[in-house]
Amino acid sequence: MGNPVQFHGVAESVQIGILGDYDQNSPTLPSIERAIAHAAGELQLAARAQWLPTDSLVQAERDKKLALFDGLWAAPGSPYKSFDGMLGGIEFARRNNWPFLGTCGGFQYALIECARNVLGIQDADSAENNPGAKTLIISPVGCALPGRRGDAPKLSGPAPVIRILPGSSLHSIYGKDVVCEEFFCNYEVNPEFEGAIVDAGFSIAARGEHGEIRAIESSAPTTFFVATLFQPQLSSRPNQPHPIVVQFLRAARSWRTRKREDGVLESSREDPGSGAGVSRPEPDGSW
């Protein structure tokens, strides 16, 4: 459990479930915890984040457990311990209109989940998970970013030209047409499936310098459903939280209030209380 961060006078709290396999030595995963804390501080909101191992997301009680959270973040880290577990967690968020943020691998698997479960492309897959698959929604990165370290992923470091679609939710979050974002990835969207992405109910919300798909959002009215190949958590700072993460927590707070008003929350649910911390899985991968 992480050390709680107290915010003076905070009356509201949210619980964020992080879908992914935590590794303290990862160059990117610990940044998620920090980004949530930064955004919570900006909102004067108490937030608690709990890591949910992908192999635990195939358990019979998965949906009941996921419903305890006010927002779900699909983390990087593919290939995951459980391909089906990550897809199942994302499917829960999409079907139930739960506030959802997917970054890097979470972005990739959000597209695979929708290809399989919305469009019926049952063999949709990633080249990282199954390079011999017939239908690869996610393929190897085509062009490496200049200046990357020799041993780093092809798409790693800051990319100064990410074009945000005017009129998109992402544009309202940034308030800009062009932003700089950080990546750490070897895989991206197969451009042959751009039409399928739109058919699945998504809008292309951001593109790279050469038109590559870098972010999607739901075309339907939702609480919040955004997925990015870049990793907003990497550029979040204590006094400058990332605007996407801030909006994600806002949505989680609103959803928590709505659940209470609509009686969605079970009366037996334990209030996470004030403070921000992180729960990580035990070595056996239990919740």
Summary of the structure (lengths in Angstrom):
residues: 287
radius of gyration: 17.8
end to end distance: 12.5
largest distance: 55.1
contacts: 974
relative contact order: 0.20
helix: 31%
strand: 26%
